Amino acid sequence: MRDLIVYFSLEGNTEYVAQKIREKLNARVRCLKPVKAYSTKGFAKFFWGGKSAVMAEKPELESYDIDLGEVDRIIFGFPVWASSFAPPLRTFIEDNREALSGKRFAAYACQAGSGAEKALTKLSKCLNETAFEQTAIFIDPKAKPSEETELQIEAFINALKEE
Ligand SMILES: Cc1cc2nc3c(=O)[nH]c(=O)nc-3n(C[C@H](O)[C@H](O)[C@H](O)COP(=O)(O)O)c2cc1C
């Protein structure tokens, strides 16, 4: 099984989980980076990021080197923004629609409070209603570390191993 983790992370929480999965699953990882970076500061962070998510924007991405032909399963990782998935994933999916058809998918969401279930449903719709083999939701795993979250991450990785 060749796994690829495709994620976007504004403040490191989604990235934290991606690195853990990479280590334990021996997966490859690609981080999506918008050409015009989202603000990480105060009001602007929530305003521009929230607007981008609500408007279902497709921000232009810096070029990435991914050969999807060599991949069996893609594990998407994203922060929840306004109860949706962060927009860079939409760009990636739209740009690679053909190459993604027939692939297997899993996904995890990082959030501060709520909205991840809706966000995962929206991501599945964006992938033509394809069901995820596994999903997981983590509460700010890096910013608010806890033993419970670590166990949840471990359980997600174990479930990915069993598929
Ligand atoms: C623009 C924006 C919108 C957000 N919307 C939500 C939300 O709807 N629900 C929620 O629980 N957290 C929300 N958050 C918090 C992040 O989802 C959460 O802190 C996540 O762990 C950040 O992941 P990252 O560090 O990989 O960017 C939002 C954060 C930003 C910047």
The ligand as an SDF file (V2000), in Angstrom:
LIG
                    3D

 31 33  0  0  0  0  0  0  0  0999 V2000
  -10.1990   31.0740    9.3590 C   0  0  0  0  0  0  0  0  0  0  0  0
  -10.3730   30.0700   10.4660 C   0  0  0  0  0  0  0  0  0  0  0  0
  -11.6230   29.5080   10.6770 C   0  0  0  0  0  0  0  0  0  0  0  0
  -11.7950   28.5530   11.6900 C   0  0  0  0  0  0  0  0  0  0  0  0
  -13.0350   27.9690   11.8390 N   0  0  0  0  0  0  0  0  0  0  0  0
  -13.1980   27.0070   12.7760 C   0  0  0  0  0  0  0  0  0  0  0  0
  -14.4730   26.3490   12.9470 C   0  0  0  0  0  0  0  0  0  0  0  0
  -15.4370   26.5800   12.2110 O   0  0  0  0  0  0  0  0  0  0  0  0
  -14.5880   25.4210   13.9330 N   0  0  0  0  0  0  0  0  0  0  0  0
  -13.5330   25.1080   14.7640 C   0  0  0  0  0  0  0  0  0  0  0  0
  -13.7200   24.2650   15.6370 O   0  0  0  0  0  0  0  0  0  0  0  0
  -12.3110   25.6930   14.6180 N   0  0  0  0  0  0  0  0  0  0  0  0
  -12.1200   26.6170   13.6460 C   0  0  0  0  0  0  0  0  0  0  0  0
  -10.8770   27.2060   13.4880 N   0  0  0  0  0  0  0  0  0  0  0  0
   -9.7420   26.7270   14.3020 C   0  0  0  0  0  0  0  0  0  0  0  0
   -8.8600   25.6860   13.5660 C   0  0  0  0  0  0  0  0  0  0  0  0
   -9.6360   24.7870   12.8200 O   0  0  0  0  0  0  0  0  0  0  0  0
   -8.0340   24.8680   14.5640 C   0  0  0  0  0  0  0  0  0  0  0  0
   -7.3470   25.7040   15.4650 O   0  0  0  0  0  0  0  0  0  0  0  0
   -7.0480   23.9190   13.8550 C   0  0  0  0  0  0  0  0  0  0  0  0
   -6.5130   23.0100   14.8070 O   0  0  0  0  0  0  0  0  0  0  0  0
   -5.8940   24.6810   13.2060 C   0  0  0  0  0  0  0  0  0  0  0  0
   -5.1110   23.7980   12.4390 O   0  0  0  0  0  0  0  0  0  0  0  0
   -3.6980   24.2710   11.7930 P   0  0  0  0  0  0  0  0  0  0  0  0
   -2.8280   24.6520   12.9600 O   0  0  0  0  0  0  0  0  0  0  0  0
   -3.1910   23.0790   11.0690 O   0  0  0  0  0  0  0  0  0  0  0  0
   -3.9730   25.4360   10.9090 O   0  0  0  0  0  0  0  0  0  0  0  0
  -10.6930   28.1640   12.5020 C   0  0  0  0  0  0  0  0  0  0  0  0
   -9.4370   28.7600   12.2900 C   0  0  0  0  0  0  0  0  0  0  0  0
   -9.2670   29.6970   11.2750 C   0  0  0  0  0  0  0  0  0  0  0  0
   -7.9100   30.3130   11.0480 C   0  0  0  0  0  0  0  0  0  0  0  0
  1  2  1  0
  2  3  1  0
  2 30  2  0
  3  4  2  0
  4  5  1  0
  4 28  1  0
  5  6  2  0
  6  7  1  0
  6 13  1  0
  7  8  2  0
  7  9  1  0
  9 10  1  0
 10 11  2  0
 10 12  1  0
 12 13  2  0
 13 14  1  0
 14 15  1  0
 14 28  1  0
 15 16  1  0
 16 17  1  0
 16 18  1  0
 18 19  1  0
 18 20  1  0
 20 21  1  0
 20 22  1  0
 22 23  1  0
 23 24  1  0
 24 25  2  0
 24 26  1  0
 24 27  1  0
 28 29  2  0
 29 30  1  0
 30 31  1  0
M  END
$$$$
